[in-house]
């Protein structure tokens, strides 16, 4: 997957997160999770774009680390939605799968970048 394809994929992830968040109930937990999920889910794409404009390999790696954190946090909030039965599992599972796939992609990207830049340790 090239840079432009990953930019498009993370943008689509953000849009899907926004639609899901808008479908959450207007309860204390629904509002809280909606806010948190929109914040981190949209941050994946925004921070990936920032990483693509990094001025150095260490900056690129650091920015990808933020992308990884945000993708993983998105998966966390989606897990809470499923476990809390706030929405039906079939409504959440495809987005949860995408959050986990993006997390894996960014782990691999960070590890590849670190192998080319020996100053950093690998994620496990």
C-alpha angles and dihedrals in degrees: 000000000000129000095265093048091050091048089053092046094051090046090053089048089054092050092049090049090051092051092048092048090052089056094056118109121262093248130119092261094041093052094045095048091043091055094045094044094049091047096053098031093056091041091065092069096036093052093043089056088050090050090053088058095049116140096217142018093254090051090048091051092047093050091047087053088060090049089052092050092050094048091049092047089052089055089051094055091045089052089053091051091053096043092044090049090227090144130012113278094238088060092056106032099080091052091044089052090051092050090053093046091051090048090053092047092052093046088054092045093051092047091049092049091048092052088056090046106047094194093086137063123235126256115240 
